[in-house]
Amino acid sequence: MFGQTRLLAGLAAVLAAFAPALALADMLPVPAATIRPGDVITESMLTERAFPPGYTARFATVEDARQVIGKSARRVLLPGNPIPYNAVSEPEIVKRGVAARLVFEAEGLVITALATPLQSAGAGEFIRVRNVDSGLIVSGIVQPDGSIRVGMP
């Protein structure tokens, strides 16, 4: 009986010694399971884990789950590891090689054409596309509806 009491007292002392360190720890979102490239991250895919204080200052990692929910993984994210900022991006709306609508608007004039994106991209990203009719390569901004706006805004 005396041995168990001593053991419990020792464990309590160890926990008390680590309590201040745990209170100062950075709680960061980490994948609960492996997240594959292209997967859109949901709240259920994440959990939190403690990291040493100042971890996010040394490594460019996501500090809040809201920063990655709804974004797409750019590479494999392993369970329990912090999520680097550059490992996530907006979900791809247009895919490389898959035809998309090209739109030019100016002073009431609207011209549309079919184009082939030369890269995959999400909304708001600047990409290059090849006009299917003329073969010319132009640059534009991907719109939320999947079209690509070219010309002056």
N, C-alpha and C positions, 0 to 999 in steps of 0.2 A: 504494500500500500504506500509506504514511504517513498519507494522508487518511482511509482507512477506520479506522485505529487511533485517530486523533484523534476521529473521529465516534463510535466505540464508547466511548471514554473519556468523551466528553461526555454520551452517553446514560446511562452508568453513574452519572455525577455527578448527573444530573437525577433518576434513579430513587432514588439514595441520599438526595437532598434530600426526596423525597416519601414515602419509606418510613416515617418517624415519623408523618406525617399519616395514612397508610393504616392503621397499627397502631392509632391512636386512633379511627378511624372507627367509626360505629355500623353494624353489619350488620343490615339489616332485611328482613323478608320482603316481597316484591313479587309481583304477578301475572306469570306468564311469558307469558300471553296475555290477551286481554280476557275478563273475567268479567262476565256479564250479571246483572241483577237476578233473584233467585230461584234462581240456580245455587248448589248446595251445594259449598263449597270443599273440594277434596281436596289432598293433599300434592303430587301431580303438577302442580297448577295454579300452584304457587308456586316462586320462586327467591329468592336473596338478592342484595342490592345494598348497596354502601357509601354512607353518608350522613355529613355532617359531625358531629363529636362534639356531643352535646347536642341533636340533632335531635328526639328523642322528648320532651325536656323542653319544647321550644318548640311542638311540634305534637302533638296527641293521636293518635299513630299506634301501631299494633300493633308490639310489639318482638319477639315470638316467634311462629313459624308455628303452634305448638300452640294459640294463642289464637283462631285463625280456622278451623282445620281442623274440618270438620263443621258449620260455621255457614253461613248463607245470606247472599248478597250483597243488600243493600238498594238498591244503585244500581250503575251501571257502574263497574267497577274496571279501570283502564287498565294495560297492561304497563309495568313499570319504575317505577311510582309507588307511594309508600308507602300502606298501607291505614289509613284513619282508623278509630278505634274505633266511631264511629257509622255506619259503612258496612256493618256486618255485624250479624246478629241470629240468634237461634235459628231453625231451619227452621220454617215455618208448618205447624202440624198441622191447625188448623181454618181454613177459608176463609170469607170474608164471603159471606153469602147461601146457603151450603151447609149443609143441616140437620145438626145434631149432637145427641148425647144429653146431656141435662141431668140431673144427679144430685144429690139431697139426701139426706144421711145424718145421723141423729141417734138415739142410744140404741137401736140395733138396727132402727130404721125406715129403709127405703130407698124413696125415691120417684124415679121416673125419668119424664122427659117429653122431647118433641122440641122443639128450639129452633133459631132461625136466628141465627147470630152476626152482629153488626152491624159486625164488623171481623175481619180475619185476625189470627191470633196463634200463637205457639209455646208449648211446654210451660212451665208456670209463670207465664205472663202473665195479668194480670187483664183481663177483657173484659166487654162488655155484650152480652146476647143477648135475643131476643124469644121468649117462650114461644109456640109455635105454637097451642096450644089456647086460652089465655086472652088472648093479645096483650100481656101484661104484659112490661115490660122489666126484667130482673134482671141482676145482675153475678155473675161467678164466675171461677174460676181454671181454666185449661186444664190437663188432666191428660195424662200421656205417652201414654195410650191414645186420646186425641182427645175424650174426654168433658169436660164442663164441670161442675165441682163448685161448688154454691151452698150458702149457709148457713154456719153456724159449723163450723170444722175439727174 
